[in-house]
Amino acid sequence: MFGALNRRRFVQFGLAAGAATLVPRWLSAQAAVPQRIADGRKIAETTPIKTTRLADNAFLLQGFGGNMVLQTGPEGHLLIDSSFSTSVQKVLAAINAASSGTPHTLINTHWHYDHTDGNEGMHDAGFKILAHTKTRERLSTPQVVNFFHMTVPPDPAGSWPTTTFDDAMHLWHNGDALELQHFDPAHTDTDIFIHFKDADVLHVGDTWFNGMYPFIDESTAGNIGGMIEANKKALARSGPNTKIIPGHGPLGNKSQLQQFHDMLSAVRDRVATLKTHGASEQEVIAKKPTADFDPIWNKGSFTPDQFVGICYRTI
């Protein structure tokens, strides 16, 4: 998974062509594919998909990209996020292994490529794509991610959501009631959560990196305060038995999400105090405001210094 990469592997992360049968049609026509995305595709090509049952007809699918959730049933398969294009055939195999049925709807939690690069392949397999309105806007236009010094070209039209919403949406599918709701800018300005009410499964996308410091995409309006508020909203939606799916990291619960929220809040407050007193970004980083949290949270792709820098810039 993206969030479980060691840093040496993370530096290599990006979009690369896999086997000829898995390469999307647009790759050969689009020369300016960022190396980071190319490398991510290459890693995803050899990463297996792990399936974990969450409820009678709900499953967690985990590979190299963002965490996915599958709902099965007589009304057709519903999938949350599509990982990398080179994972599409493996994801489809995992879906078929979980249950027979037909593709129905793919929901994107936000616009980032490790959650949407497989959209075209899933669309070709029969899925209709649904997301926040800004997700369609960002997938259909060039995007700059300053943190990675990277410009992401527009995705092909087959990758774009054809149904979008702005604030909230309700679906009734395969015997469950689903609530979709937009977070104010948090990880990006396109984030949504998806709550399966009867199954009590809540997918919160990249507003939660379980067990590690998060990435916040300030280039698309992400900010530390929004992350904290998104966590509050997810916690209010959760109960003691809710299975909460982070964008990256292991399956979690309300207690673990609360710990993440509390860490974000404490680091934000420390950084804000130093910034208010005139400390520069580098001076704040040098003071190591995450030091007491590092033994628990410094286990992912993003270093404490990188996280502190993002906090500083987005307060």
N, C-alpha and C positions, 0 to 999 in steps of 0.2 A: 504494500500500500504506500501511497504518497507520504502519509504521515509517519510511516515506520522506517523510512529510508535513513541509512546513516549518511553523514554529511558528504563523504567522498562520493557516494553514489548519487546523492542529491545534486551535486555540482554537474553531473552528467545528464540531469533530467531534461526531457524535451519530447519532440514529436518526430519519430522516424518511420519510414516505410517498413512494413513487415513482409510476410510472404505475399506473392502477387495476388492471391485470391482474397487477401484481407485489406489490401491498399484501397482506400476510397478513390472513386473516379476522379475527384478534383485534384489529387496530389500531383499527378503528372502535369497538370495544367497550371500549377501554382508553384513557382520556383522559390518564392521567398518564405518557405516554411521555417519558422524559428528553430534553431538547433535544439533548444531545450525541449520543445514539443517533439521533435524528431527522436531525441534520445528516450523520452518517456514512452513513445510508441514501441521502441525497440525493447525496452524492459518489459512493458506490458505484454508483448508478444509471447514471452516465455514464462509469465507469471500465472500460475493456476488460479482458478476461481474457487473460493471456499464458500460452501453453502451452510447456513445455520438456520434451523427452523425457529421462528419467533412465535407463531401461532398456527392454528390448523391450516390456514391458507396464506401465511405470510412468511417470507424467508429473507434473511440477510445474505447478500452476495458480496464477497470481498476479493478484489484482485489488486492490481497496482494502482489504479486510479481511485476516485472517491468511492465511498461505501454506497452500495445499491440496495434497494428493497424491492422484492417481488411479491405481488399479490396475485394469487391464482383463483380461478373459479369459472363458472359457466358463462359469464359475460365477457371473458377474455382476460389475458394477462395484463396486469398493470405493473410498470417498472418505474422506479425512481432512479434517475441518473443513468448514464450510458458508458462511463469509463472512457478508455481510449479505443480508437478505431480498430487497433490490432487485437483487442479483447472481444470484439463483437461475436465472433463465431463461438468462442468459449462461453460467453455469457448466454448465448442462445442455447448452447448445449446444456448448461446448468439449468436454464429455465425448463427445457424439455425433460430433464431428469427429475425436476421437482414435480411437474404435473403436465399432463397433456392439455392442449388447449390452443387457442389462437391469440396472436398479439392484438392488443387493443390500444393502450395509452402509455406513453412515456412522459414522465414529469421531470423537469430539470429543477434542481434546488437553486441553481444560480448559473452564471454564464461561463465559468472557468473551464478550460479545455479538458482537464482531467476528470470532469463530470459530464462533458458534452461532446467530446471528440467522436464518440460512437454514435451520435445522433443520426447521421446519414445512413449508417448500416442498419440501425434499428428501424428507421423509417422505411428503408428498402425491404425489411423483413415484415412490415405491415403495421408498425406502431405509429399512431398519431401523437404529435408532440405538443405538450402543454407546459407553459411556464409563465413567469411574470413578464409583463410587457417590456420591461427594460432588458430582460434576457434576450428577447428577439432583437431588440435594437442593437445590443452589443454583439450578438452573433452575426448580424448582417452588415456590420461596419468594422473598419480597422480599429483595433484597441491597443493602447500602449500600456504596458506594465512596467513602470519606472524601476521598481525594485529589482527586476530581472534584466533591465536595459533591453526590453524586448517589445517589438511591435507584432501583434497577432493579426494576420490578414482576415478578412471576412470569411466565414464558413460558407459552403455551398448552400443553395436555397433549400435543398432537401434536409438540411440540418436545423432549419429554423422552426420554432414553434408555430403552429397554425392556429392555436387557441391560446389566448393570453388573458390575464386579469391584472388589476391594479392593486387592490387592497386585500380582498378575501374572496374565496370561492368554495362552494360545497359540491361534493360529488357523492353519489350513492352507487357503489360498484361492488359486485360479488358479495352482497349481503352485508356490507359494512358502510358506515357513513364516514366520509373523509372530509376533513377541514383543511383547507390550504390558506395560509395567511402570509402576507408580506411583512418582513422585518424592515423597519427603517434602516437606512444605510448602516451596515455593521461590518461584515467581512467584505462585502461589496454593496452596491445599491440595488442588487437584483435578488437578494436572498429571500427564500420563503421556507416555512416549515410545512410539513404534511403530517397530519395526525389521523391515524386509523382508530376511530373511537372504540369500536367493539374489540378489536385486537389489542388495543392500548399500546400501539407502536407509534412513536414520534420520531420522524426524521428531521433533523435541524440543520443539515448541510454543514457548511464550513464555519458556521457560527460557533461550532465546538470542535476543537482538536482534542480528543480524549487522551490525557496523560502527557501532554507536551505543550510547549509554547506555540501559539498559533501564528499563522500568516494573516495579515490584514492588508488588503489591496487598496492602498490609499489612492491609487490612480483612478479607481472607479468608486471613489467616495467612501471607502471603508474607513472606519475610525474606532478607536478603543472605547469611547463612550457608547457607540452604537452596539458594539459587541456585548458590553455589559447589559445594556437594555434588552438586547435579543435574548440573552440568557435568562433575564428576569421573566420575559414573556414565556419562554419555554418552560421554566420552572413552574410558573403559574398554571400551565397547561398539564403538568405532569403529576402523577400520583406515586405512591410508594412502590407500585408494581409496574409502572410504565417502562417499557423497553425503549431507551432513547438511542437513536442512531446518530453518531457524530459523522461529520464529513470524512474524517480520518481518525484512525485508532479503533480500539475494540468497542464492541457493544457496551453501552453504559446504562446507568440508572440515575435517578434524581439526586441521590447523595453525591455521586461523582460529578454531575453537572454543577451542583452547588459549590463543590470545592474549586472547580474551574472558575466559576463566577467570582468567588471570594478572592482567588489569586489575582484575577484580572483587576478587580476593584482595588486591592491593596497596592499593586504595582502602579496602576494609574494614579492613585492618590500620592504615592511617593514621588513619582516623576513630576506630577503637577506642582507639588510643593517646591521642588528644586527649580523647576522652570519659572515659577512665579518669583522666586528670589534671584532670578537673573542668570542661572546656570545655563551654559550652552548645551547643545545636544551631546557633544563629546565629553563635556564635564559631567553631565548626568550619567552617561554610560560608564565613565571611570569610577563613579561612586558605587557601582554595582548594586542598584536597588533591588535586584532579584536574588541576591546571594542566598538568603535563607530559603528561597523556593527552588533553587537550582537542583538540589538532590532529588526532588520529586519530578520537576517539570522539564528539566534539560535533557530530554531523551528523544527528541524528534529532529526534524530537519533544520529548524531555525534556532540560532544561538540566542542566549540571553541578551547579548549586546544588540543583535538585530531586532529582537522584540522590544527592547527598551527604546531603540531608535524610532521604531514605528509608533510606539506610545507617545514619545516626545513630539513627533511631527504631526500627530493627529489629535492631540488634545486641544 
